[in-house]
Amino acid sequence: MATSTILVADDDRAIRTVLNQALARLGYDVRTTGNATTLWRWVQDGQGDLVITDVIMPDENGLDLIPRIKRIRPELRIIVMSAQNTLMTALKAADRGAFEYLPKPFDLKELIGVVQRALTQPNAPIARTNDDADGDEGLPLIGRSPAMQEIYRVLARLMGTDLTVMISGESGTGKELVARALHDYGKRRNGAFVAINMAAIPRELIESELFGHEKGAFTGATQRSAGRFEQSQGGTLFLDEIGDMPLDAQTRLLRVLQEGEYTTVGGRTPIRADVRIVAATHRDLRTLIRQGQFREDLFYRLNVVPIRLPPLRERSEDVPLLVRHFLGQAAQQGLPMKSIDQAGMERLKQHRWPGNVRELENLVRRLAALYAQEMIGVDVIEAELSDTEPAPTAAVVTRSENLGQAVERHLKEYFAAHTDGMPSSGLYDLILREVERPLLSLSLAATRGNQIKAAQLLGVNRNTLRKKIRELDIQVIRGLK
């Protein structure tokens, strides 16, 4: 069997050396260059079975080279690497026909796995996204942390599909921004994006809001009204806070997803549902299923592609980017241009941000509007954050407090908060999950995503760990080198 030839183009000599050594050890014939011109000449000459290219090179952008390569050699697969770790980079790479996009710094084992897949998987049609996606202006998502990089890669793969997506995350993490990105850069971008917040609609009006109603269908229905499914025909329907949907409406939605059609309230003629469904929730739907508050069959219909948005405290390295973005937005809206000194920025990175990105945005706008100085210092940041922090409770947390004592204190506060009655059922599972998630997440972080080592650290079977990762929807980020 002939040896596969891999063409590597990267301006960084150290990366070329590492890739050359790693791939050559596996028996591949590797040719490396530091510029796009040489890579293009090799491709024109018919050399290479696979291309690995950086985006930024001294003579040409690697993304611009991809369409030229695809025109003369459409079967040649291309892996793109980039330190420009934005959503648009991932989208452009997927749009122009890249087999895979890897942000720098990358995990060498992951890259080798991608190389092996690229050389063995059969060719499939390339899904196109937005040909006009030039420039990074107006990006819906901000962040270059490893957690956000994984989300960008997932989104890039989804743009050419109509797969149903379930977005989970705390309030303020940007769930609607992700839904809008899936629409604005996907195959349905020419259709309407329609959002409906299930928690904000009275129970008796949900079916009418979703499916519309006919004149005379109920008291007050003086004329026919189109529902959100009809309004989003050919586009995307975003079902926000899906965990707050009543059970009877869940049954109706499930039937629509199963049959692909619906009828208006009071209507008889079925209407074809030509929409992409994106759902979102800040609640734990699996707990709601166990409590009988959410249909399990509907969950699996919606949870085709799960995306978990990390809270801001889990990606504090993105805080400076977000701050600069919001300061720029404020200046565009007529507020004075501000900047924050290094000590102030470090203090912002240390904050827990219970309100996540939305809380940070509000703080930045307040700083731009209320303070005269151009450079905001740490003293101002401290004053603002102290004003927003919740009042301390009677309980005193000491450094000697062990885990059992911390759990006991948490539970006392939890019961005390329900002054109007007992908490809802399912408390046992809820507490176990609250302990399990950080335990598994931190263990995986300590082992840099190595599940075998994490299982050994925890003292559990590897299959048990994998099951828990799926159940708790924990994102595993492979260690970066």
C-alpha positions in Angstrom: 0.0 0.0 0.0 1.4 3.4 -1.0 2.4 5.8 1.7 0.2 8.9 2.0 1.9 12.2 1.5 0.9 15.1 3.8 1.7 18.7 2.8 2.2 21.0 5.8 2.2 24.8 5.5 2.9 26.9 8.6 5.0 30.1 9.2 6.1 28.7 12.5 9.2 26.5 12.1 8.7 24.8 15.5 5.2 23.7 14.5 6.4 22.4 11.2 9.1 20.4 13.0 6.7 18.9 15.5 4.2 17.9 12.8 7.0 16.5 10.6 8.4 14.3 13.4 5.0 13.1 14.7 3.5 12.2 11.3 6.7 10.7 10.0 6.8 8.3 13.0 3.4 7.0 11.8 4.8 6.2 8.4 3.5 9.2 6.4 5.6 11.1 3.9 5.6 14.7 5.1 6.6 17.8 3.2 6.7 21.2 5.0 6.9 24.8 3.9 6.5 28.2 5.6 4.5 29.9 2.8 1.4 29.5 0.7 3.2 29.9 -2.7 5.1 26.6 -2.3 2.1 24.8 -1.0 0.1 26.0 -4.1 2.8 24.8 -6.4 2.9 21.3 -4.8 -0.9 21.1 -5.1 -0.8 22.2 -8.8 1.8 19.5 -9.5 -0.6 16.9 -8.1 1.4 16.2 -5.0 0.0 15.3 -1.6 -3.0 13.3 -0.3 -3.8 15.7 2.5 -3.0 19.4 3.3 -2.5 20.9 6.7 -2.3 24.7 6.6 -2.2 27.6 8.9 -4.4 30.6 8.2 -1.9 33.4 8.6 1.2 33.0 6.3 3.6 35.6 5.0 2.3 35.6 1.4 -1.4 34.6 1.5 -4.2 33.8 3.9 -4.6 30.1 4.1 -8.4 30.4 4.0 -8.3 32.1 0.7 -6.2 29.3 -0.7 -8.8 26.6 0.1 -11.3 27.5 -2.8 -8.4 27.6 -5.3 -7.3 24.1 -4.2 -10.8 22.8 -4.3 -11.4 24.0 -7.8 -8.4 22.0 -9.2 -8.4 19.1 -6.8 -11.9 18.8 -5.1 -11.1 15.5 -3.5 -8.0 16.8 -1.6 -8.8 17.2 2.0 -7.6 20.2 4.0 -7.1 20.7 7.7 -6.9 24.3 8.9 -5.1 25.5 11.9 -5.3 29.0 13.3 -4.4 31.2 16.3 -7.3 33.5 15.2 -9.7 31.7 17.4 -13.0 33.3 16.5 -16.3 31.9 15.4 -15.9 33.4 12.0 -12.6 31.6 11.4 -14.3 28.3 12.2 -17.3 29.2 9.9 -15.0 30.3 7.0 -13.0 27.1 7.3 -16.1 25.0 7.1 -17.7 27.1 4.4 -14.7 27.0 2.1 -14.5 23.2 2.3 -12.0 22.4 5.1 -12.2 18.9 6.4 -11.6 20.1 10.0 -10.6 23.3 11.9 -8.2 23.2 14.8 -7.5 26.2 17.0 -4.0 26.8 18.2 -2.5 25.7 20.4 -3.8 22.2 19.5 -3.6 18.8 21.0 -1.1 16.7 18.9 -3.1 13.4 19.5 -6.3 15.1 18.3 -4.6 16.4 15.2 -3.2 12.9 14.4 -6.7 11.5 14.9 -8.1 14.1 12.4 -5.4 13.2 9.9 -6.2 9.5 10.1 -9.9 10.3 9.6 -9.2 12.6 6.7 -7.2 9.9 4.9 -9.7 7.1 5.5 -13.2 8.5 5.5 -15.1 8.4 2.1 -15.8 11.8 0.5 -19.1 13.4 1.1 -20.8 16.5 -0.4 -19.6 19.7 1.1 -22.3 21.8 2.7 -22.0 25.5 2.0 -22.9 28.2 4.5 -22.7 32.0 4.0 -20.4 33.0 1.1 -20.7 36.6 2.3 -19.2 35.9 5.7 -16.2 38.2 5.2 -14.7 40.0 8.2 -15.2 39.5 11.9 -17.4 42.6 12.4 -20.6 42.0 14.2 -19.7 38.5 15.5 -22.5 37.2 17.7 -20.1 35.3 20.0 -17.0 36.6 21.7 -14.3 34.5 23.3 -11.1 32.5 22.5 -11.1 30.2 25.5 -10.9 26.4 24.9 -14.5 26.0 25.9 -15.6 28.6 23.3 -13.4 27.0 20.7 -15.2 23.7 21.0 -18.5 25.5 20.6 -17.3 27.3 17.5 -16.3 24.0 16.0 -19.6 22.4 16.7 -21.5 25.4 15.3 -19.4 25.3 12.1 -20.4 21.7 11.6 -24.0 22.4 12.1 -24.4 25.4 9.7 -25.1 23.2 6.7 -27.7 21.0 8.5 -31.2 21.3 9.8 -30.5 19.2 12.9 -32.5 20.2 16.0 -30.3 21.8 18.7 -30.7 22.0 22.4 -28.7 24.8 24.1 -28.3 24.6 27.8 -26.6 27.1 30.1 -27.2 29.5 33.0 -29.1 32.7 32.5 -27.0 35.4 30.7 -24.6 33.0 29.0 -25.9 33.9 25.5 -28.2 31.1 24.5 -30.2 33.2 22.1 -26.9 34.5 20.5 -26.0 30.9 19.7 -29.4 30.3 18.2 -29.2 33.4 16.1 -25.7 32.4 14.9 -27.1 29.0 13.8 -29.7 30.8 11.8 -27.7 33.8 10.4 -24.9 31.7 9.1 -26.8 28.5 8.3 -28.8 27.3 5.3 -32.0 28.9 6.5 -30.6 32.4 6.8 -32.9 33.8 4.1 -36.0 32.7 6.2 -37.3 34.3 9.4 -35.8 33.9 12.9 -38.7 33.7 15.3 -38.1 33.5 19.1 -40.7 32.6 21.7 -40.0 32.5 25.5 -42.1 29.7 26.9 -41.8 31.1 30.4 -43.4 34.4 29.5 -46.6 33.1 27.9 -49.8 32.2 29.9 -50.4 28.5 29.9 -53.8 28.8 28.2 -52.3 30.8 25.3 -49.2 28.7 24.5 -50.8 26.5 21.8 -52.3 29.5 20.1 -49.0 31.3 20.2 -47.2 28.3 18.7 -49.7 27.0 16.2 -52.0 30.0 15.6 -55.8 30.0 15.8 -58.8 30.4 13.6 -61.5 33.0 13.9 -64.0 32.0 16.6 -61.7 29.2 18.0 -62.2 30.6 21.5 -63.6 33.6 23.2 -61.8 36.7 22.0 -60.5 35.1 18.7 -62.1 37.8 16.5 -59.8 37.0 13.5 -57.4 34.3 12.3 -53.9 34.6 13.8 -50.7 33.0 12.5 -48.6 31.2 15.2 -44.9 31.1 15.6 -44.5 27.9 13.5 -46.2 29.6 10.6 -44.3 32.9 11.0 -40.9 31.0 11.0 -41.8 28.8 7.9 -38.6 28.3 5.9 -36.6 29.7 8.8 -35.7 29.0 12.4 -38.0 28.7 15.5 -36.2 29.4 18.8 -38.0 27.9 21.8 -36.4 29.6 24.7 -36.9 28.3 28.3 -38.4 25.1 27.0 -38.2 23.6 30.5 -41.1 25.9 31.5 -43.5 24.5 28.9 -46.6 22.9 30.3 -47.0 19.2 29.8 -50.1 19.4 27.6 -48.3 21.8 25.3 -45.3 19.4 25.3 -47.5 16.7 24.0 -48.7 18.8 21.1 -45.2 19.9 20.3 -44.0 16.3 20.3 -46.7 15.3 17.8 -45.6 18.1 15.5 -41.9 17.1 15.7 -42.9 13.5 15.0 -45.3 14.1 12.2 -43.8 17.2 10.6 -47.2 19.0 10.5 -49.7 20.8 12.7 -53.1 22.3 12.8 -54.1 25.7 14.1 -56.3 25.9 17.2 -59.8 25.5 15.8 -58.5 24.4 12.4 -58.8 21.2 10.5 -56.4 21.4 7.6 -52.8 20.1 8.4 -50.0 22.6 7.7 -46.5 21.3 6.9 -43.9 22.5 9.4 -40.9 23.6 7.4 -38.8 25.0 10.3 -35.5 24.3 12.1 -36.1 23.9 15.8 -33.5 25.3 18.3 -34.5 25.0 22.0 -32.8 26.4 25.1 -33.1 26.1 28.8 -31.3 27.1 32.0 -33.0 24.2 33.9 -31.8 20.6 34.3 -34.3 18.8 32.0 -33.2 15.3 33.1 -34.2 16.3 36.7 -37.5 17.6 35.4 -38.1 14.3 33.6 -37.5 12.3 36.8 -39.9 14.7 38.6 -42.6 14.1 35.9 -42.5 17.7 34.7 -40.9 17.2 31.3 -41.6 14.4 28.7 -38.7 12.1 28.1 -39.6 11.4 24.5 -39.8 15.2 23.8 -36.4 15.6 25.4 -34.8 13.1 23.0 -36.5 14.8 20.0 -35.1 18.1 21.0 -31.7 17.0 22.3 -30.4 15.8 18.9 -27.3 18.1 19.2 -26.7 19.3 22.7 -24.6 22.5 23.2 -23.7 23.6 26.7 -22.7 27.2 27.1 -20.2 27.6 29.9 -20.8 30.2 32.6 -18.4 33.2 32.5 -16.6 32.0 35.6 -15.5 28.9 33.6 -13.9 31.1 30.9 -12.5 34.1 32.8 -9.8 34.4 30.2 -12.5 35.8 27.8 -13.4 38.7 30.1 -10.9 41.2 28.6 -12.2 40.5 25.1 -15.8 40.9 26.2 -15.0 44.1 28.1 -13.3 45.7 25.0 -16.2 44.5 22.8 -18.8 46.1 25.1 -16.8 49.3 25.6 -16.6 49.6 21.8 -20.4 49.1 21.5 -21.0 51.8 24.1 -18.8 54.2 22.2 -20.6 53.5 18.9 -23.9 54.4 20.8 -22.6 57.8 21.8 -21.1 57.1 25.2 -17.5 58.2 26.0 -14.7 55.8 25.0 -13.2 54.2 28.1 -10.5 51.7 29.0 -9.8 49.7 32.1 -6.4 49.4 33.6 -4.6 46.1 34.2 -5.4 45.8 37.9 -9.1 46.5 37.2 -9.2 43.9 34.4 -7.7 41.3 36.7 -10.3 42.1 39.3 -13.0 41.6 36.7 -11.5 38.2 35.8 -11.7 37.1 39.5 -15.4 38.0 39.9 -17.8 35.0 39.9 -20.4 36.7 37.6 -23.6 35.1 38.7 -25.4 37.0 35.9 -22.7 35.8 33.4 -22.1 37.8 30.2 -25.3 39.9 30.6 -24.1 41.1 34.1 -20.7 42.0 32.6 -22.3 43.9 29.8 -24.5 45.9 32.1 -21.4 46.7 34.3 -19.4 47.9 31.3 -22.2 50.2 30.1 -22.6 51.6 33.6 -18.8 52.4 33.7 -19.0 54.1 30.3 -22.0 56.2 31.3 -21.3 57.2 34.9 -17.5 57.9 35.2 -15.7 60.9 33.9 -12.2 59.4 33.8 -11.0 57.8 30.5 -9.1 55.1 32.3 -11.1 53.1 34.8 -9.1 51.9 37.8 -9.4 48.9 40.1 -10.9 51.2 42.9 -13.9 51.9 40.7 -14.2 48.3 39.8 -14.1 47.2 43.4 -16.8 49.8 44.3 -19.1 48.6 41.5 -18.7 45.0 42.2 -19.3 45.4 45.9 -22.6 47.2 45.1 -23.7 44.2 43.0 -22.6 41.4 45.4 -25.4 39.9 47.4 -25.6 40.7 51.1 -23.8 38.2 53.3 -25.9 35.7 55.1 -25.8 34.9 58.7 -23.7 31.8 58.0 -19.9 32.4 58.3 -17.7 30.4 55.9 -14.4 29.5 57.4 -11.4 28.1 55.8 -11.6 25.0 58.0 -15.0 24.2 56.8 -15.0 20.7 55.3 -17.2 19.4 52.5 -19.9 17.9 54.7 -20.2 21.2 56.7 -20.4 23.1 53.4 -23.2 20.9 52.1 -25.1 21.2 55.4 -24.8 25.0 55.3 -26.0 25.0 51.7 -29.0 22.8 52.5 -30.0 24.9 55.5 -30.0 28.0 53.3 -31.9 26.1 50.6 -34.7 25.0 53.1 -34.8 28.5 54.6 -35.4 30.1 51.2 -38.6 28.1 50.8 -40.5 30.0 53.4 -43.8 29.4 51.6 -43.6 25.6 51.8 -41.4 22.6 51.0 -39.0 22.5 48.0 -40.2 20.5 45.0 -39.5 16.8 44.8 -36.3 15.4 43.5 -34.0 17.1 46.0 -31.9 13.9 46.5 -31.0 13.7 42.8 -30.5 17.4 42.6 -27.9 17.6 45.4 -26.0 14.5 44.0 -25.8 16.1 40.6 -24.6 19.4 42.1 -21.8 17.6 43.7 -21.0 15.2 40.8 -20.7 17.9 38.1 -17.9 19.9 39.7 -16.2 16.7 40.9 -16.1 15.2 37.5 -15.3 18.5 35.7 -12.4 19.4 38.0 -11.0 15.8 37.8 -11.1 15.9 34.0 -9.5 19.4 34.1 -6.8 18.1 36.4 -6.0 15.2 34.0 -6.3 17.5 30.9 -9.3 15.7 29.6 -7.7 12.2 29.8 -10.7 10.1 30.8 -8.6 7.0 31.7 -6.5 9.1 34.2 -9.7 10.8 35.5 -11.4 7.4 36.1 -8.3 6.2 38.0 -8.2 9.5 40.0 -11.9 9.1 40.9 -11.7 5.4 41.5 -14.5 4.5 39.1 -14.8 2.4 36.0 -14.0 4.2 32.8 -17.4 3.2 31.4 -19.1 4.6 34.5 -17.2 7.9 34.0 -18.3 8.1 30.3 -21.9 7.5 31.3 -21.8 10.2 33.9 -20.2 12.6 31.4 -23.1 12.0 29.0 -25.8 12.2 31.7 -24.4 15.5 33.2 -23.7 16.9 29.7 -20.1 17.7 30.7 -17.9 19.1 28.0 -14.5 17.4 27.9 -11.7 19.7 26.6 -8.6 17.8 25.6 -5.4 19.2 27.1 -3.7 21.8 25.0 0.0 21.6 24.5 
